[in-house]
Amino acid sequence: MLVPVKDGNATIALKSVYPTVDKKVETGKDNVNAEIGKKLTFTLKSTIPDVSEYEKYRFAFKDELSKGLTFGEFVSVQINKQDVNTDDYVAEAGQPSPEGKTALSVKFGVVDGDSRDAKALFAGKAGQEIVVTYTAFINADAVVGQAIPNKATVYYSTNPDGSGDGTSVPSVTNQYDFGFKMKKTDGANPLAGAQFELRHE
């Protein structure tokens, strides 16, 4: 940016801020412990940018679930705590890849050729919070004691004519599955063929 300089001082005021995403699991956590089969709730949060100088504006959450997680369902898509009309976004979950990863996406705006244009949806809403909530389950591919990472990014337009795109820094959460090794004895010696149950009440 170029600005006139007087008396050796100059101030630059940026007109835009790059979108970011904050991904959390359960109640606002970055990490959580959970057993196989446990349903977890994830949230993706971002802020609507100023789109007034854009002809078109693309905006989407991109999320990737690791092998140890199975996608459940999209629970809600909201702007400023209000549900977004289903015509103004599309939420999709792909099939697991050979590596077991599942790609999720939530694209905002109305259909515009091969993409979506969110300018009309975002107009006059700069600074309002976008929140996407979905569920996923810890599955049998989770390795006991090892992190199950998953990450989310925001994909957005960078040029006023809508021709360029950028991607935010990833926001990562980790899930952990823990197991127990147990041995039943008579106080000193292992009991062959012993059976028992652990119950949580």
C-alpha positions in Angstrom: 0.0 0.0 0.0 1.2 3.5 -0.8 0.2 6.5 1.4 1.4 10.1 1.5 4.1 10.7 4.1 4.2 14.0 6.0 6.8 14.8 8.7 8.1 11.2 8.6 4.9 9.7 9.9 2.3 7.5 8.0 -0.6 5.4 9.1 -2.0 2.5 7.0 -5.5 1.3 7.7 -6.2 -2.1 6.3 -9.7 -2.5 4.8 -9.9 -6.2 5.1 -9.0 -9.1 7.5 -8.3 -12.6 6.2 -11.0 -15.1 7.4 -9.9 -17.6 10.0 -11.6 -20.7 11.6 -11.7 -21.9 15.1 -12.5 -25.6 15.5 -13.6 -27.1 18.9 -14.8 -30.5 20.1 -17.4 -30.9 22.8 -17.6 -27.8 25.1 -15.1 -25.5 23.5 -12.1 -27.9 23.8 -9.1 -28.5 21.5 -8.6 -32.0 22.9 -10.9 -34.7 24.4 -10.7 -38.2 25.7 -13.4 -40.6 24.5 -14.0 -44.4 24.1 -14.8 -46.2 20.9 -18.4 -45.5 19.9 -18.6 -42.2 21.7 -20.5 -39.5 19.8 -18.6 -36.2 19.7 -19.9 -32.7 18.8 -17.7 -30.4 16.7 -18.1 -26.7 16.0 -16.5 -24.6 13.3 -16.6 -20.8 13.9 -15.6 -17.9 11.7 -16.6 -14.3 11.2 -18.2 -12.8 8.1 -15.8 -10.5 6.3 -16.6 -7.2 4.6 -17.7 -8.2 1.1 -18.8 -4.7 -0.1 -16.0 -4.3 -2.6 -16.4 -7.7 -4.1 -18.3 -8.6 -7.3 -18.6 -12.2 -6.1 -17.5 -13.9 -2.9 -16.7 -17.6 -2.3 -16.6 -18.8 1.3 -16.5 -22.4 2.6 -15.4 -24.4 5.6 -13.2 -27.4 4.6 -12.8 -30.1 7.3 -10.9 -33.4 7.3 -11.7 -36.2 9.7 -9.0 -38.7 10.4 -9.2 -42.5 10.1 -10.3 -42.9 13.7 -13.5 -40.8 13.3 -16.7 -41.6 11.5 -18.9 -38.7 10.4 -22.4 -38.5 12.0 -24.5 -35.6 10.7 -24.6 -31.9 10.2 -26.6 -30.5 13.2 -26.8 -26.8 12.3 -25.5 -23.9 10.2 -26.0 -20.5 11.7 -25.1 -16.9 11.2 -25.5 -14.6 14.2 -27.3 -17.5 16.0 -29.9 -17.8 13.3 -30.3 -20.8 11.1 -29.2 -20.2 7.5 -31.8 -20.9 4.8 -30.9 -24.3 3.2 -30.9 -22.6 -0.2 -28.0 -20.4 0.9 -25.5 -23.2 1.7 -24.6 -26.8 0.9 -23.1 -29.2 3.5 -21.5 -32.3 2.2 -19.5 -35.3 3.6 -17.5 -37.3 1.1 -16.8 -41.0 1.2 -13.7 -42.1 3.2 -10.5 -42.1 1.2 -8.3 -45.2 1.0 -6.4 -43.8 4.0 -9.7 -43.6 5.9 -10.0 -39.8 5.9 -13.3 -38.1 5.4 -13.6 -34.7 3.7 -16.4 -32.4 4.9 -17.4 -29.0 3.3 -19.9 -26.3 3.9 -20.2 -23.9 1.0 -22.1 -20.6 1.5 -24.2 -18.6 -1.0 -26.4 -19.3 -4.0 -25.4 -21.6 -6.9 -23.2 -19.7 -9.4 -22.0 -22.0 -12.1 -19.7 -24.6 -10.7 -19.4 -22.7 -7.3 -21.4 -20.6 -5.0 -21.6 -16.8 -4.5 -22.0 -15.7 -0.9 -22.0 -11.9 -1.5 -25.8 -11.4 -1.2 -25.9 -13.7 1.9 -23.0 -11.8 3.6 -23.9 -8.3 2.6 -24.4 -6.0 5.6 -23.3 -8.7 8.0 -19.6 -8.0 8.4 -18.4 -9.1 11.8 -21.2 -11.5 12.5 -20.3 -15.1 13.6 -20.8 -18.1 11.5 -21.1 -21.4 13.4 -21.3 -24.9 11.9 -22.1 -27.8 14.2 -21.8 -31.5 13.3 -21.3 -34.9 15.0 -18.8 -37.7 14.6 -18.0 -41.0 16.3 -14.8 -42.6 17.6 -14.5 -45.8 15.6 -12.6 -49.1 15.8 -9.7 -47.7 13.8 -8.7 -45.4 16.7 -5.4 -46.5 18.2 -5.4 -46.6 22.0 -3.2 -43.9 23.5 -2.6 -42.1 20.2 -4.1 -38.8 19.1 -6.8 -38.8 16.4 -6.2 -35.4 14.8 -8.6 -33.6 12.5 -8.3 -30.1 11.0 -10.5 -27.4 9.5 -9.7 -24.5 7.2 -11.7 -21.6 5.6 -11.6 -21.2 1.8 -12.4 -17.7 0.6 -12.1 -15.2 -2.3 -9.1 -12.9 -2.3 -9.7 -10.7 -5.3 -12.6 -8.2 -5.8 -13.6 -9.8 -9.1 -13.8 -13.2 -7.4 -11.0 -14.7 -9.5 -8.6 -15.6 -6.6 -8.9 -17.9 -3.6 -7.1 -18.3 -0.3 -7.0 -20.8 2.5 -6.7 -20.0 6.2 -4.3 -21.5 8.7 -5.8 -24.9 9.9 -7.5 -25.2 13.2 -6.8 -28.7 14.7 -8.5 -30.7 17.4 -7.2 -34.1 18.8 -9.2 -36.9 20.2 -7.7 -39.7 22.3 -9.0 -43.3 23.0 -7.7 -45.0 26.1 -7.8 -48.7 27.0 -7.1 -50.8 30.1 -5.1 -53.9 30.6 -6.4 -55.9 33.6 -5.4 -59.2 35.3 -7.5 -61.0 37.9 -5.6 -62.8 40.6 -6.2 -64.7 43.9 -4.2 -62.0 45.6 -0.9 -63.3 44.2 -1.4 -65.7 41.3 -3.3 -65.1 38.0 -6.6 -67.0 37.8 -6.9 -69.0 34.6 -10.1 -68.5 32.6 -11.3 -65.7 35.0 -14.1 -63.5 33.6 -15.3 -60.2 34.9 -17.1 -57.0 33.9 -16.3 -53.3 34.4 -19.4 -51.1 35.0 -19.8 -47.4 35.3 -22.8 -46.4 37.4 
